[in-house]
Amino acid sequence: MKLKHFRIINNISAFILVSLTIIARAQTPINNTLIKPISTPTINSPIYQLFPTKNIWTFIKLDSRNGKMWQVQFDLTGENRGEKILNSIPLVTEENEIKGRFTLYPSENIYNFLLLDQIDGNVYQVQWSMEEKNRGVIPIN
């Protein structure tokens, strides 16, 4: 009789342990990665930084002091090389410019990034495109 009770208690204990493990695992997010900037600038960052897009021929050049940006294109033949303005207007006054103040975060959309002012928290949607009418920077907050 004692052996039978031991087996029942052992089975119940195993069942509870497995159940708790499953419940605990179900509470863990499947994708718990944070969206991180492509590069993490600091106060010692260079003034200009290049951020890759998901297009192998296109980068975004950022002036990390003031948020000015350009779409940089390159190719093998030279037909599409150059820079196109994304934002020619500084997002802060000259006296508030600090190296590393602005950084870009990628999005799942190939043409969009988020620009973060790491000092005051302002966020901007940055959209690059081969067509001028589809390029620009839009404040989010």
PyRosetta script that sets phi, psi and omega in degrees:
from pyrosetta import init, pose_from_sequence

init()
pose = pose_from_sequence("MKLKHFRIINNISAFILVSLTIIARAQTPINNTLIKPISTPTINSPIYQLFPTKNIWTFIKLDSRNGKMWQVQFDLTGENRGEKILNSIPLVTEENEIKGRFTLYPSENIYNFLLLDQIDGNVYQVQWSMEEKNRGVIPIN")
pose.set_psi(1, -42.3)
pose.set_omega(1, -179.8)
pose.set_phi(2, -62.6)
pose.set_psi(2, -38.2)
pose.set_omega(2, 179.6)
pose.set_phi(3, -64.2)
pose.set_psi(3, -40.2)
pose.set_omega(3, 179.2)
pose.set_phi(4, -64.2)
pose.set_psi(4, -44.0)
pose.set_omega(4, 178.0)
pose.set_phi(5, -64.3)
pose.set_psi(5, -39.9)
pose.set_omega(5, 178.4)
pose.set_phi(6, -60.5)
pose.set_psi(6, -44.4)
pose.set_omega(6, 179.2)
pose.set_phi(7, -64.2)
pose.set_psi(7, -42.0)
pose.set_omega(7, 179.2)
pose.set_phi(8, -63.2)
pose.set_psi(8, -47.2)
pose.set_omega(8, 179.1)
pose.set_phi(9, -63.5)
pose.set_psi(9, -40.5)
pose.set_omega(9, 178.7)
pose.set_phi(10, -63.2)
pose.set_psi(10, -44.1)
pose.set_omega(10, 178.9)
pose.set_phi(11, -65.3)
pose.set_psi(11, -41.9)
pose.set_omega(11, 178.5)
pose.set_phi(12, -64.4)
pose.set_psi(12, -42.3)
pose.set_omega(12, 178.9)
pose.set_phi(13, -62.6)
pose.set_psi(13, -43.4)
pose.set_omega(13, 178.9)
pose.set_phi(14, -63.6)
pose.set_psi(14, -42.5)
pose.set_omega(14, 179.2)
pose.set_phi(15, -61.7)
pose.set_psi(15, -44.8)
pose.set_omega(15, 179.7)
pose.set_phi(16, -64.0)
pose.set_psi(16, -42.9)
pose.set_omega(16, 179.5)
pose.set_phi(17, -62.2)
pose.set_psi(17, -46.2)
pose.set_omega(17, 178.9)
pose.set_phi(18, -64.2)
pose.set_psi(18, -43.2)
pose.set_omega(18, -180.0)
pose.set_phi(19, -61.5)
pose.set_psi(19, -44.6)
pose.set_omega(19, 179.4)
pose.set_phi(20, -64.7)
pose.set_psi(20, -37.2)
pose.set_omega(20, 177.5)
pose.set_phi(21, -63.9)
pose.set_psi(21, -44.3)
pose.set_omega(21, 179.6)
pose.set_phi(22, -64.5)
pose.set_psi(22, -44.0)
pose.set_omega(22, 179.7)
pose.set_phi(23, -63.1)
pose.set_psi(23, -44.2)
pose.set_omega(23, 179.9)
pose.set_phi(24, -64.0)
pose.set_psi(24, -40.6)
pose.set_omega(24, 179.9)
pose.set_phi(25, -67.6)
pose.set_psi(25, -35.0)
pose.set_omega(25, 179.5)
pose.set_phi(26, -66.2)
pose.set_psi(26, -24.0)
pose.set_omega(26, -179.8)
pose.set_phi(27, -82.4)
pose.set_psi(27, -13.4)
pose.set_omega(27, -179.7)
pose.set_phi(28, -83.9)
pose.set_psi(28, 127.0)
pose.set_omega(28, 179.1)
pose.set_phi(29, -61.2)
pose.set_psi(29, 142.6)
pose.set_omega(29, 179.7)
pose.set_phi(30, -69.1)
pose.set_psi(30, -44.5)
pose.set_omega(30, -179.5)
pose.set_phi(31, -117.2)
pose.set_psi(31, 91.2)
pose.set_omega(31, -176.1)
pose.set_phi(32, -100.2)
pose.set_psi(32, 24.9)
pose.set_omega(32, 179.3)
pose.set_phi(33, -81.5)
pose.set_psi(33, 142.2)
pose.set_omega(33, 176.2)
pose.set_phi(34, -85.9)
pose.set_psi(34, 149.5)
pose.set_omega(34, 171.8)
pose.set_phi(35, -76.4)
pose.set_psi(35, 122.7)
pose.set_omega(35, -175.6)
pose.set_phi(36, -115.0)
pose.set_psi(36, 151.6)
pose.set_omega(36, 176.1)
pose.set_phi(37, -65.4)
pose.set_psi(37, 154.3)
pose.set_omega(37, 178.5)
pose.set_phi(38, -62.5)
pose.set_psi(38, -34.2)
pose.set_omega(38, 177.4)
pose.set_phi(39, -139.6)
pose.set_psi(39, 146.0)
pose.set_omega(39, -178.2)
pose.set_phi(40, -107.5)
pose.set_psi(40, 93.9)
pose.set_omega(40, -178.6)
pose.set_phi(41, -71.6)
pose.set_psi(41, 151.7)
pose.set_omega(41, 174.0)
pose.set_phi(42, -125.9)
pose.set_psi(42, 179.2)
pose.set_omega(42, -179.8)
pose.set_phi(43, -59.8)
pose.set_psi(43, -23.5)
pose.set_omega(43, 178.0)
pose.set_phi(44, -91.8)
pose.set_psi(44, 11.3)
pose.set_omega(44, -179.4)
pose.set_phi(45, -65.6)
pose.set_psi(45, 156.0)
pose.set_omega(45, 172.7)
pose.set_phi(46, -67.9)
pose.set_psi(46, 158.1)
pose.set_omega(46, 179.0)
pose.set_phi(47, -64.8)
pose.set_psi(47, -48.3)
pose.set_omega(47, -178.3)
pose.set_phi(48, -104.4)
pose.set_psi(48, 138.0)
pose.set_omega(48, 177.4)
pose.set_phi(49, -134.8)
pose.set_psi(49, 147.1)
pose.set_omega(49, 174.6)
pose.set_phi(50, -104.9)
pose.set_psi(50, 130.8)
pose.set_omega(50, 179.0)
pose.set_phi(51, -116.9)
pose.set_psi(51, 124.5)
pose.set_omega(51, 180.0)
pose.set_phi(52, -71.1)
pose.set_psi(52, 147.8)
pose.set_omega(52, 170.2)
pose.set_phi(53, -102.0)
pose.set_psi(53, -179.2)
pose.set_omega(53, 176.7)
pose.set_phi(54, -79.5)
pose.set_psi(54, -3.2)
pose.set_omega(54, 173.9)
pose.set_phi(55, -93.9)
pose.set_psi(55, 124.4)
pose.set_omega(55, -174.0)
pose.set_phi(56, -64.9)
pose.set_psi(56, -16.0)
pose.set_omega(56, -177.7)
pose.set_phi(57, -101.2)
pose.set_psi(57, 1.3)
pose.set_omega(57, -172.0)
pose.set_phi(58, -128.1)
pose.set_psi(58, 132.7)
pose.set_omega(58, 172.8)
pose.set_phi(59, -126.2)
pose.set_psi(59, 163.1)
pose.set_omega(59, 171.2)
pose.set_phi(60, -114.1)
pose.set_psi(60, 125.6)
pose.set_omega(60, 176.2)
pose.set_phi(61, -95.6)
pose.set_psi(61, 126.4)
pose.set_omega(61, -177.0)
pose.set_phi(62, -117.7)
pose.set_psi(62, 131.5)
pose.set_omega(62, 167.1)
pose.set_phi(63, -86.2)
pose.set_psi(63, 103.7)
pose.set_omega(63, -171.8)
pose.set_phi(64, -69.6)
pose.set_psi(64, -7.5)
pose.set_omega(64, 178.4)
pose.set_phi(65, -81.9)
pose.set_psi(65, -35.8)
pose.set_omega(65, -168.3)
pose.set_phi(66, -135.6)
pose.set_psi(66, -1.8)
pose.set_omega(66, 176.6)
pose.set_phi(67, 85.8)
pose.set_psi(67, 5.8)
pose.set_omega(67, 175.5)
pose.set_phi(68, -70.5)
pose.set_psi(68, 142.4)
pose.set_omega(68, -175.3)
pose.set_phi(69, -142.6)
pose.set_psi(69, 153.3)
pose.set_omega(69, 177.1)
pose.set_phi(70, -136.2)
pose.set_psi(70, 145.8)
pose.set_omega(70, 172.7)
pose.set_phi(71, -89.7)
pose.set_psi(71, 120.9)
pose.set_omega(71, -177.4)
pose.set_phi(72, -105.8)
pose.set_psi(72, 122.1)
pose.set_omega(72, 179.4)
pose.set_phi(73, -112.0)
pose.set_psi(73, 141.9)
pose.set_omega(73, 171.3)
pose.set_phi(74, -139.8)
pose.set_psi(74, 161.3)
pose.set_omega(74, 177.4)
pose.set_phi(75, -156.7)
pose.set_psi(75, -179.1)
pose.set_omega(75, -177.4)
pose.set_phi(76, -87.1)
pose.set_psi(76, -24.8)
pose.set_omega(76, -175.6)
pose.set_phi(77, -98.7)
pose.set_psi(77, -19.7)
pose.set_omega(77, -179.1)
pose.set_phi(78, 93.2)
pose.set_psi(78, -1.0)
pose.set_omega(78, -178.1)
pose.set_phi(79, -73.9)
pose.set_psi(79, -28.9)
pose.set_omega(79, -175.8)
pose.set_phi(80, -118.7)
pose.set_psi(80, 20.7)
pose.set_omega(80, 179.0)
pose.set_phi(81, -79.3)
pose.set_psi(81, 144.8)
pose.set_omega(81, 174.9)
pose.set_phi(82, 148.5)
pose.set_psi(82, -178.1)
pose.set_omega(82, 178.7)
pose.set_phi(83, -121.2)
pose.set_psi(83, 138.3)
pose.set_omega(83, 175.6)
pose.set_phi(84, -120.5)
pose.set_psi(84, 137.4)
pose.set_omega(84, -176.8)
pose.set_phi(85, -71.9)
pose.set_psi(85, 128.9)
pose.set_omega(85, 170.4)
pose.set_phi(86, -99.3)
pose.set_psi(86, -40.1)
pose.set_omega(86, -179.7)
pose.set_phi(87, -153.7)
pose.set_psi(87, 110.2)
pose.set_omega(87, -179.8)
pose.set_phi(88, -99.3)
pose.set_psi(88, -2.4)
pose.set_omega(88, -178.2)
pose.set_phi(89, -101.9)
pose.set_psi(89, 122.3)
pose.set_omega(89, 178.0)
pose.set_phi(90, -58.7)
pose.set_psi(90, 141.3)
pose.set_omega(90, -179.5)
pose.set_phi(91, -89.4)
pose.set_psi(91, -6.0)
pose.set_omega(91, 175.2)
pose.set_phi(92, -137.7)
pose.set_psi(92, 160.4)
pose.set_omega(92, 177.1)
pose.set_phi(93, -70.6)
pose.set_psi(93, 158.5)
pose.set_omega(93, -176.3)
pose.set_phi(94, -58.3)
pose.set_psi(94, -36.5)
pose.set_omega(94, -179.8)
pose.set_phi(95, -71.5)
pose.set_psi(95, -14.9)
pose.set_omega(95, 178.0)
pose.set_phi(96, -100.7)
pose.set_psi(96, 5.2)
pose.set_omega(96, 179.0)
pose.set_phi(97, -72.5)
pose.set_psi(97, 130.9)
pose.set_omega(97, 177.9)
pose.set_phi(98, -140.2)
pose.set_psi(98, 132.6)
pose.set_omega(98, 176.7)
pose.set_phi(99, -56.7)
pose.set_psi(99, 132.8)
pose.set_omega(99, 178.6)
pose.set_phi(100, 84.9)
pose.set_psi(100, 3.6)
pose.set_omega(100, -178.6)
pose.set_phi(101, -63.4)
pose.set_psi(101, -40.2)
pose.set_omega(101, -177.3)
pose.set_phi(102, -108.6)
pose.set_psi(102, 143.9)
pose.set_omega(102, 173.2)
pose.set_phi(103, -145.5)
pose.set_psi(103, 159.5)
pose.set_omega(103, -178.7)
pose.set_phi(104, -106.4)
pose.set_psi(104, 142.0)
pose.set_omega(104, 173.8)
pose.set_phi(105, -117.6)
pose.set_psi(105, 134.1)
pose.set_omega(105, 178.4)
pose.set_phi(106, -72.7)
pose.set_psi(106, 158.8)
pose.set_omega(106, 172.0)
pose.set_phi(107, -122.5)
pose.set_psi(107, 175.2)
pose.set_omega(107, 177.7)
pose.set_phi(108, -74.4)
pose.set_psi(108, -16.3)
pose.set_omega(108, 178.5)
pose.set_phi(109, -85.0)
pose.set_psi(109, 126.2)
pose.set_omega(109, -175.8)
pose.set_phi(110, -57.2)
pose.set_psi(110, -29.3)
pose.set_omega(110, -173.9)
pose.set_phi(111, -98.5)
pose.set_psi(111, 0.3)
pose.set_omega(111, -174.1)
pose.set_phi(112, -126.0)
pose.set_psi(112, 142.3)
pose.set_omega(112, 173.5)
pose.set_phi(113, -130.9)
pose.set_psi(113, 165.9)
pose.set_omega(113, 170.3)
pose.set_phi(114, -112.7)
pose.set_psi(114, 128.7)
pose.set_omega(114, 177.1)
pose.set_phi(115, -99.8)
pose.set_psi(115, 124.8)
pose.set_omega(115, -178.7)
pose.set_phi(116, -113.1)
pose.set_psi(116, 128.0)
pose.set_omega(116, 168.4)
pose.set_phi(117, -84.0)
pose.set_psi(117, 107.2)
pose.set_omega(117, -172.8)
pose.set_phi(118, -73.8)
pose.set_psi(118, -5.3)
pose.set_omega(118, 178.6)
pose.set_phi(119, -97.4)
pose.set_psi(119, -51.0)
pose.set_omega(119, -177.8)
pose.set_phi(120, -104.4)
pose.set_psi(120, -2.3)
pose.set_omega(120, 173.6)
pose.set_phi(121, 84.2)
pose.set_psi(121, 2.2)
pose.set_omega(121, 178.1)
pose.set_phi(122, -65.1)
pose.set_psi(122, 142.3)
pose.set_omega(122, -178.5)
pose.set_phi(123, -124.6)
pose.set_psi(123, 140.8)
pose.set_omega(123, -179.4)
pose.set_phi(124, -130.8)
pose.set_psi(124, 142.4)
pose.set_omega(124, 171.8)
pose.set_phi(125, -86.7)
pose.set_psi(125, 126.7)
pose.set_omega(125, 179.9)
pose.set_phi(126, -112.0)
pose.set_psi(126, 123.7)
pose.set_omega(126, 179.4)
pose.set_phi(127, -122.6)
pose.set_psi(127, 125.0)
pose.set_omega(127, 176.1)
pose.set_phi(128, -105.3)
pose.set_psi(128, 155.4)
pose.set_omega(128, -179.6)
pose.set_phi(129, -166.5)
pose.set_psi(129, 159.0)
pose.set_omega(129, 173.7)
pose.set_phi(130, -74.8)
pose.set_psi(130, -23.6)
pose.set_omega(130, 179.4)
pose.set_phi(131, -95.2)
pose.set_psi(131, 126.7)
pose.set_omega(131, -176.1)
pose.set_phi(132, -56.9)
pose.set_psi(132, -38.0)
pose.set_omega(132, -177.2)
pose.set_phi(133, -65.5)
pose.set_psi(133, -18.7)
pose.set_omega(133, -179.3)
pose.set_phi(134, -101.6)
pose.set_psi(134, 6.9)
pose.set_omega(134, 178.5)
pose.set_phi(135, -101.5)
pose.set_psi(135, 147.6)
pose.set_omega(135, 174.0)
pose.set_phi(136, 162.2)
pose.set_psi(136, 178.5)
pose.set_omega(136, -179.8)
pose.set_phi(137, -130.0)
pose.set_psi(137, 125.5)
pose.set_omega(137, -176.1)
pose.set_phi(138, -123.5)
pose.set_psi(138, 125.7)
pose.set_omega(138, 176.3)
pose.set_phi(139, -63.4)
pose.set_psi(139, 139.7)
pose.set_omega(139, 178.9)
pose.set_phi(140, -97.0)
pose.set_psi(140, -38.3)
pose.set_omega(140, -177.5)
pose.set_phi(141, -107.4)
pose.dump_pdb("model.pdb")
